[in-house]
Amino acid sequence: MEAIDRGWSELEFEGLDLGDGRLEKRLMKVAEQLSSKLQSPIYDAAGDWASAKGAYRLFDNEKVSAEKIIEPHLTQTLSRIAKEEVVLAIQDTTFLTFSEGKKVKGLGPIGDSKTSAEGLILHHTLAVSESNLPLGLLTRKVWGRDGFSQQTEKERWRTPIENKESYRWIEALRETHRLVPQSTKVVTVCDREADIYEFLQEASLFNAQILIRASANRNLNDSGEQRFFERLKTLPVVGSIELSLPRHEKRDTKAILDVRLGSITFAPPERPGKSRLTPLTFFGILVTEPNPRDPKNPLEWKLITNVPTASFEDAVQRIVWYRLRWQIEVLHRILKTGCDVEGCLLESKDRIIRYLALFSVIAWRIFWLTHIARVEPNAPALSVVSKRELEVIRTFSRRVPENKKKLNTAKEVILAVAMLGGFLNRKNDGRPGPTPIWRGWQLVQQLAINLDRKEAKRVFGSCG
């Protein structure tokens, strides 16, 4: 863990190259300002009109591309990845609506053809350690649709994958494979939308390890009429596990699950011009709930992986990996709800894309704060916050009866931040989630930016 003696943005954006030192300083200042008022418009977060005008000019400047904004964060992400033996590269897509009540140039339709909503589509790859620490963003793609496809189902079947939106899964897989050093084992984890035969084929072509949840009941490459889902149910039960399942803003629940495991060889689909598609052998894992908590909605995961999985212990590890896929949904919730990026008032697609690049890093930072106290609870406080931030937290935490510690460790600091954000820290409350942490983080940032120690004491003293 590296001590943070500067503001978090100076460390995370170290090496930023916009070709203009003033622009670089401006971007780091704007990052600090926006992270101090996550759900506020730019003019409010900036504090005064001159700073707001500078922020608007920043997002309007063609020199400040989204790629250049994200590049130093990617460098830091790869540095964190290099320290891990196994990294999960979790892909997912989220839809952002910006058109409500205002005109924004360059957006595309969101949802289905029956709605008039417009926005952008954002696809991320998030690197996560086996210990559940979000290491940073590896890939990102943002685009707006030109319109809804008028193709028939047969025409879509014949359309090359390169001309479909679903090609984003393959692009991110390639980019991940290119970026991550060979010394680190990286496993790409995706939900059912990535269950595309070309994606499976691509992973096999350059030996990229993947773990996805199946959605297609594929034909098998052996005789008989049995298909993939039916074959999974005939595989032997290799064991049972108790697994903690994540729930939105609630305590995890535990379930007893049966695990079936076996080798599966898929037959390639018959598509015009797709002669390169070949039979593929994967390991199939079926996870079922023999005594479901909700009989109407029993848990069932059909998993596909090319990571060698020969034993029950191997299968359990793959299941634990897949469980971590939930993390990217939490990141996107922080981005959309905690940071309220859909409330952005910028009026062009290019400006919004730059804004999203910066806020993606801010959202990751908040997510990292949530987990660092769990993964490395005894890490020094200054490996999590700067000296100025720690000073502000200590000043205020003394006024909270439940927290009288000196705040020397990551766990103590993040708990204090969460309590600033409304976390009650009662006996049965468990660990704080992202919501109280992003609320507390805003307050800490506002005070760290705008107040010296004397002024902070004066403000806190007035709180009674």
N, C-alpha and C positions, 0 to 999 in steps of 0.2 A: 504494500500500500504506500502510495506516494503522498507525502504531506502537502496540504494545500495552503500556501501562505498568501495566495492572491485570490481575487474573486474567481468563482468557478469558471466563468466564461473565458478568462485569460488562459487558464490551463487547458480547457477543452478545445479552444480555438487557437492554440499555439501553433504557429506555422501557417496561419491564414495568409493567403497571398491574393490580394485583389488588385495589385499593381499600384496602389495608392495607400500610404500609411494612414492618411486621414480617414479613408473609408474603412480601413481595418479597425481603427480605434472606435469609429462610429458603430460598427457592427457589434463589437463586444459590449459597448455601452448600451445599445438597444437590447441586446440579449439580457443584460442584467435588469434593465427597466421592465421589459415584458415579463420576465420571470417573477418580478416583484408584484405585478398586478395581472395575473394570468387571464382573468376573464374581462379585463377592461379594454376599451378601444385604445388604439395607439396614442391618440392625443391625450388620453387620461393617464396612461402608463408613463408617457414621456415626462409629464410634470409641468411643462410650460410649452408655449407655442413654438419657440425656437427649436427645442429638442424634438418636438413632434414633426416640425417641418423637415428637420434633418433625417428623421426616421422614414418619412414618406419619400424623400429623395433617395434614400438608401434602397428602398424596395423598387424604386422606379429606374434605378441605374443599371444599364445593360452590362457594365463591368462586374456587377454583383450577381453572378449566375447562381442558381441553386446548387450546381455541382461544386462551385468554389466555396460556397457556404458550408457544405457538408463534408468537403475533403479533409479538413483537419480533424473533424470528429471521426471519420473513417480511419485516419492514421492512428488516432488514440484507441479506437476499437480493435484494430489489428494488433496493437501493442498489448492490449489486455488479453486478446485471444492467444497470443504467443506463449502466455504463461499457463495455458490450460492444456491438458492432455486430450480432452474430448469437449467439443463445442457443438451445440445444437443450433442450426441455422433455420429459424422458424419463419415460414412465409405466410402472409395473409393479405387480404385486400379489404379496404374500407371505402365507403362512399361518403363524400362530403357535399352538402348542399349549401350554396351561397346565394342563390338567386331570389330568396324570399324577400319581397318588399323592396328590391333594388335591382338596377340594371348592371350587369357585369359582362364585359366583353370576353368572348372566347370560351365560355362554358358549354357543356353538352348536357343532354338529357340524362336524368338519374331515375332509377326505378324502372317502371314499365311504361308502355306507350299511352296508358290511360292517365298518367299524371303529367303535370306541366313543370315539375321541379327540374332545376338545372344545377350542375355542379361539376366536381372533378372526382376521378377515381385514383386512389392512392394504394400502391402495392409496396409493402416493406418486407425486408428480411432482417429479423432481429437475432443477434447472436446471444445465446444464453449458455452459461456454464452448467455442468451436471449438478452443481450445488444450488442451482436456481438463481444465479446472479445475472441480471441483464448486462451484457458487456458492451452493447452499442449496436447501431444500425450498420448492416453490411451493404444492402442494396435498397434502392428506392426508385419507383417509377410513378409519375403523375401524368394523367392525360384526361382529356375531355372527349366525349363521343361526338362524332359528326351527326349522328342520328340513330334511329333504331333500325336494326337489320330487317329487311323485308324478305329474306330468304326462306324458302321452305325447309323442312327438316331434312329432306333429301339433298338439297343444295348445300346446307350447312355441313352435312356429312362429307360431301365432295370437296369442300373448301380446304385448301392447305392450312395446316396449323399455323404457319407463319402469318397468315392473313386474319387470324382470329385473336380476340382479346386474351384468350387462354394461353397464348404464346408467352405471356408474361411469366408464367411459372418456369418455363424452360430458360428464358433469358436470365432470370434471377438465379437459377441453378448454375448456369454457365459462369455468371459473374462471381458467385460465391466460390466456385471451384477455382477460378482464376486468382482470386484475392487471397484466400486463406493459405498459409504456408503448408507444405506437405508434411511437415513435422507434427502438425495438429490433426487429429481425427475429427472431421466435421461431418455431421449427419443432418441432412436437410429434412425438416419435419413439416408436413402440410396436412390440411384437412381434406375433406372429400372432393373439393373442387379441383384439386390437382391430380385426381385419378384419371389421367389421360394417357393413352397408350404411348403416344410420342414422348411424353415426359418420362415414362418408365424406360423407354428405349434409349433416350438421351442419357439417363443415369447409367445405363449399362454400357453405353459406348465409351465413356471415359471413366468408368469405375467410380462414379460419385455415389456415396452411400446415402440412401433415402429411407424414410419411414413415413408412410401416408395412411390415412384412413380410406378404405375402399368405398366406392359408390357404385361401381359397374359390376354387374354379375356376368363376368366374362366367360367365353368359351375356353375350355382347357385343351391342351395339345395332346390328349390321348384319346383312345377310343371310348365310345359311350356317349350318352347324352347328358351326363351330369355336368353341371356348371359350377362356377367358383363358390358361390354362397352355399350350395348344397354340399360341395366337397368339404368346406370348412366345418360343417356340422358333423361330418363323419370322422374328423380327425380325433385322435385320442386326447382325453383330458390329462394333461401332464402335471397338474397341480392346481391349488387354490390359493388366493392371496387376499389379504385385507388391504384395501386401497383407500386413501384419503382423496375425496373428490372435491374440487374447488366449486364454490358457489359465489355468485355476485354479491359483494359487500356483506357476506355472512360467513360464519365459521364453516370450515370444510366439514363434510360428512363422510362417514366411513361405510364401505360396502364390502361384502365378501363376494369374490369373483372367481369363476372357473376359467381356466386357461387351456385352450386347445392349440396345438402347434403341429405344423407339417410343411413339407416342400410342395410348391405348386408351380406348374409350368403353363403359362398362358399361350393360347393360340392368337396370332396377330389378326386384327380385324381386316376385312377385305375392303380396301379403299383404292380408288383409281390413282395410279401413279405413286403408290406407297409400297413399292417392292422392297424397300429397305427395312420395312417392319418385319421382324423375325420373332420366333417363339422366345419367350423370356421366362427364366426360372427365378422365383422369389420364395421367401418364407411367408407363409400365411399364419396369422395369429388371430384366434377368435376369443374375445373376452366377453363373458356373459354373466348375468346376475341370476343364480339359480333360485333365490328367494328375494325377488325384487321388492324394494321399499315402496315403489309405485307400480302396482301390477299393470296399469294402463300404459306405462312408459318405462319398461325395463331397460337397464343399461346394456348396450351391445356395441362393442367396437370390433370391426373387421379391419385388421391392420395388415399392410404389405410392407416388407422390408427386404433389401438385398444385403443387409448387415448379417453376417453368419449367425444363425440362431438355431442351435442344436439342442439346447437343454431348457428345462424350466427356468433356471436362473437367468439364462440369456433372455428368455421371453419376458420375465419380470422386468429386466432392465429396459427392454424396448417399451414396455407398457408405461414405466415411469417416465421415460423420455417423452412419450406421446402426451402424457398428462401435462407436461410443461408447455405444450402447444398453446394452452390457455393464456400464457403470458403475453403473447402478442395482441390478444384481444384486450387485455388490461391496458397495454400501451396505447392502443387506439382509443380506448375509453378515456384515458388521461388526456390525450390529444383533443378529443372532441368535447368532452364534458369538463374536465379540469381546466383545460386551456381555452375552451370555447372558440376554436379556430373557425367554426362556421359562422361566428358573429363578426368575422373580419369585414371591415368597411372598404377595403381596397377595391378598385373598380375595373381591374383587368386581370386576365388569367395569368400573365407573366408575373405581375406583382404578387399575386396570391401564391404562386408556386415558390417564389423566393421566401415569402412569409412562412409558408409551410415547412420549408427546409430548416429555417431557424427554429421554428416551434417543435419540429420533430426532435431536435437535439434537447430542447428544454424539457419536453415530455419524457425523453429517455432519462434525463438527469433526475427528475422527480421519481421515476420508477426505480432507478438505481438507489436512491435514498431509502425507498421503502424496503429494499431487500438487503442492503449492505449490513444493516443492523441484525438481520437474521443469519446471514452467511458468515459474517466476521464480527460478532457482537463485541469482542474485546479489542477490536482495532482502535488505535488512538483517535481521539475526537478530531484532531487536526488532519486526519486522513479523510474525513467526511466533510468538514466545513472549514472555512478560513478563520483566521484569528479574530477578525472583525465580527464575523457571523457568530462565532462561539461566545464572544463578549456580549453580544446582544441577547443570545439565548440564555446565558447564565444570569444576566441582569433580570430578565423577566421570570425565569424558572424559579427564582427564590421566592417569588410571590405566589407560587402554586404549592399549597401544602403537601400534595401527594408526591411532589418531586423535590426533595431536599438534598439530592446528591450533588457532587461537584462537577458532574458531567465530563468525565475524563475518557469515556469510551464511546464508540459508535452507537451502541445500543442505548446508552443513557441520553445521548444527544438527540437521536431520532425520536425517542419517546417524548422528550421535552418539546420537540418541534410538533409532534402529533398533538400533544396536549394544548399547544398554542392554537391548533386548528380545531379544537373541540373534543378531542379524544379524552374520555373520562378516566381511563386506566383503572376501572373497577376490577375486582378479583376475577370475574368470569368474562371479561371483555376480550381476552385473547390479545393477539398482536395487532397494532394499528395497521390499517390498510392505506391505500393511496389517497383516499379522500381527505382525511384529517391531515395527512402529511402535506398535500399540496396547499391546503388552506394555511397551515402553519408556516410552510416555506414562503408563501407570499409575504406574510408579516415579517418574517426574519429578513427577507431581502429588502423590503421597504425601509426597515430600520437601519440595516447595514449600509444602504445607499445614502439615505437622507439625514441620518442623525449621527452626531459624535456621541461619545460615551456620556458626557454630561447631559446632553439633550435627551438621550434615551432614558436616563434616570429620572429626569424631570417629567417626561411623558408617562413613564410607568408609575412614578409617584402619584401622579394625578389620577391614576386609575383606582386609588384607594387600596 
